[in-house]
Amino acid sequence: MATFLPEGYAPQPSPSLKTPLAVQEVMQAGKVLEARALVCDGEHNLIVDLGCMKGLIPREECALGIREGSTRDIAIISKVNKPVCFRITAIKSDERFRPYALLSRRAVQEECQEAYISRLRPGDVIKGKITHLEPFGCFVDIGCGLVSLLPIDAISVSRISHPRDRFTVGQNILAVVRSIGEDGKICLSHKELLGTWEENASAFSSGETVAGIIRSVENYGIFVELTPNLAGLAEVKEEVRAGQQASVYIKSLLPEKMKIKLIIVDAFDGPPLRKEFQYFVTDGHLDRFRYSPPSSGKTIETVFTEG
């Protein structure tokens, strides 16, 4: 399977296009390039700097679906000051006889769709980049600017109020293909890559006082996140609010009940402490993922099947 990365996932070295001849050679070789879109003009063409000349991506070549009307022009406008991939399709001259290159992003996306995305199956672990956040989830570039939805309930086992609690726009992540619709649209998941209950709980011991985040306050207790895939229940404490940072004492870990009992030592307001995700699976394919420990009477499992 060919490898297609999200736009901007890995910094691409600037092509050595110091002369029109170099541009011609790159075009003939059919290389896929990446550069930052500098301008979207009044006709919704994207302009990039190729070094020795300007590159122009005509509106209908800016994205898959623009020509057919299934993609809105906001998908073009929003690419300004962001990396875009493309191929050089022709070299032209303007009215002042200055050379410029015609580019196509759509052609690269078509190849990515046919050679990579259409061959993905539920359970495949893939690379992604967060493009924007919504209350219901986030959109992820899974290759050459083609996006898929990652629903909020699939981001982590520990529940969050908004994807911004976990991600930032432009962040590189790993994801797993959750399902593929009849229309070919891919839905993603993330939590299966962040480890089981036991894998996460192994980092903690009874008697420790550790950092946590208050995720919800209920009348029977307070849920405190220790890792994105692990939360414990603390005793009720006055003047504690969801979203606060906390230091918590671990009373006990109970694998058979899949519970962690906590006592909140202190809760306070502060900026979110985002860390790099610890991925327990980084590539390959998952047929199934069981979060719950074997000793637990409750089974929490994801089975990746087609259809």
Backbone hydrogen bonds, N-H to C=O, Kabsch-Sander energy under -0.5 kcal/mol:
donor,donor_aa,acceptor,acceptor_aa,energy
2,A,115,A,-0.6
4,F,2,A,-0.6
9,Y,6,P,-2.0
17,L,15,P,-2.0
18,K,16,S,-0.7
23,V,19,T,-1.7
24,Q,20,P,-2.3
25,E,21,L,-2.3
26,V,22,A,-2.2
27,M,23,V,-2.3
28,Q,24,Q,-2.4
29,A,25,E,-1.8
30,G,26,V,-0.7
30,G,27,M,-1.0
31,K,26,V,-1.5
33,L,31,K,-0.6
33,L,86,F,-2.9
35,A,84,V,-2.2
37,A,79,K,-0.5
37,A,82,K,-2.5
38,L,47,I,-2.8
39,V,47,I,-1.2
41,D,39,V,-0.5
41,D,45,N,-2.3
44,H,41,D,-2.1
46,L,57,I,-2.2
47,I,39,V,-2.6
48,V,55,G,-2.6
49,D,36,R,-0.5
50,L,48,V,-0.6
50,L,53,M,-2.2
52,C,17,L,-1.5
52,C,50,L,-0.9
54,K,99,P,-0.6
55,G,48,V,-3.2
56,L,101,A,-3.1
57,I,46,L,-3.2
61,E,58,P,-2.2
62,C,58,P,-0.5
62,C,59,R,-1.7
66,I,63,A,-1.6
69,G,65,G,-1.3
70,S,65,G,-1.4
71,T,65,G,-1.6
75,A,72,R,-1.8
76,I,73,D,-1.6
77,I,73,D,-2.2
78,S,74,I,-2.3
79,K,76,I,-1.8
80,V,77,I,-1.6
81,N,37,A,-3.7
82,K,79,K,-1.9
84,V,35,A,-2.9
86,F,33,L,-2.1
87,R,104,S,-1.6
89,T,87,R,-0.5
89,T,102,L,-2.9
90,A,102,L,-1.3
92,K,100,Y,-3.1
94,D,98,R,-2.3
97,F,94,D,-2.4
100,Y,92,K,-2.3
101,A,54,K,-2.6
102,L,90,A,-2.9
103,L,56,L,-2.7
104,S,87,R,-2.1
105,R,61,E,-2.1
106,R,61,E,-2.3
109,Q,105,R,-2.2
110,E,106,R,-2.6
111,E,107,A,-1.8
112,C,108,V,-2.5
113,Q,109,Q,-2.7
114,E,110,E,-2.3
115,A,111,E,-3.1
116,Y,112,C,-1.8
117,I,112,C,-2.3
118,S,113,Q,-2.5
119,R,116,Y,-1.2
120,L,117,I,-1.4
123,G,177,V,-2.6
124,D,121,R,-2.3
125,V,284,G,-2.6
126,I,175,A,-3.0
128,G,173,I,-2.5
129,K,141,D,-1.4
130,I,171,Q,-2.6
131,T,139,F,-3.0
132,H,139,F,-1.1
134,E,137,G,-3.0
137,G,134,E,-1.4
138,C,150,L,-2.3
139,F,132,H,-2.6
140,V,148,S,-2.9
141,D,129,K,-3.0
142,I,140,V,-0.6
142,I,146,L,-2.9
143,G,146,L,-0.7
144,C,5,L,-2.4
146,L,143,G,-2.0
148,S,140,V,-2.3
149,L,186,I,-1.0
150,L,138,C,-3.0
152,I,136,F,-2.3
154,A,151,P,-1.6
155,I,152,I,-1.2
156,S,152,I,-0.5
158,S,228,P,-2.5
165,D,162,H,-2.4
166,R,163,P,-2.0
167,F,163,P,-2.9
170,G,130,I,-2.8
171,Q,168,T,-1.9
173,I,128,G,-2.7
175,A,126,I,-2.5
176,V,189,S,-2.8
177,V,124,D,-2.5
178,R,176,V,-0.5
178,R,187,C,-2.4
179,S,187,C,-1.8
181,G,185,K,-2.8
184,G,181,G,-2.0
187,C,179,S,-2.7
188,L,149,L,-2.9
189,S,176,V,-2.3
190,H,154,A,-2.4
191,K,154,A,-2.0
193,L,190,H,-1.7
194,L,191,K,-1.5
197,W,291,Y,-2.5
200,N,196,T,-2.1
201,A,197,W,-2.9
202,S,198,E,-1.8
203,A,200,N,-1.4
204,F,201,A,-2.2
207,G,250,I,-3.0
208,E,205,S,-1.6
210,V,208,E,-0.5
210,V,248,V,-2.7
212,G,246,A,-2.5
213,I,225,E,-1.7
214,I,244,Q,-2.9
215,R,213,I,-0.5
215,R,223,F,-2.6
216,S,223,F,-1.2
218,E,216,S,-0.5
218,E,221,G,-2.8
221,G,218,E,-0.7
222,I,234,A,-2.3
223,F,216,S,-2.3
224,V,222,I,-0.5
224,V,232,G,-2.8
225,E,213,I,-3.1
226,L,230,L,-2.7
227,T,230,L,-1.9
230,L,227,T,-2.2
232,G,224,V,-2.7
233,L,260,I,-2.3
234,A,222,I,-3.4
234,A,232,G,-0.6
235,E,262,L,-1.3
240,V,237,K,-0.7
243,G,214,I,-3.6
244,Q,241,R,-1.7
245,Q,268,F,-2.5
246,A,212,G,-2.2
247,S,266,D,-2.5
248,V,210,V,-3.0
249,Y,263,I,-3.3
250,I,208,E,-3.0
251,K,249,Y,-0.8
251,K,261,K,-2.3
252,S,261,K,-1.2
254,L,259,K,-3.2
257,K,254,L,-1.0
258,M,254,L,-1.0
259,K,254,L,-1.9
261,K,252,S,-2.3
262,L,233,L,-2.2
263,I,249,Y,-2.0
265,V,247,S,-2.6
265,V,263,I,-0.6
266,D,247,S,-1.6
268,F,245,Q,-2.4
274,R,272,P,-1.2
279,Y,277,F,-0.9
280,F,193,L,-2.8
280,F,278,Q,-0.5
281,V,193,L,-1.0
286,L,123,G,-2.4
289,F,302,T,-2.8
291,Y,289,F,-0.6
291,Y,300,I,-2.4
292,S,300,I,-1.2
296,S,293,P,-1.5
297,G,256,E,-1.1
300,I,298,K,-0.6
301,E,299,T,-0.5
302,T,289,F,-3.2
304,F,287,D,-2.4
304,F,302,T,-0.5
305,T,303,V,-0.8
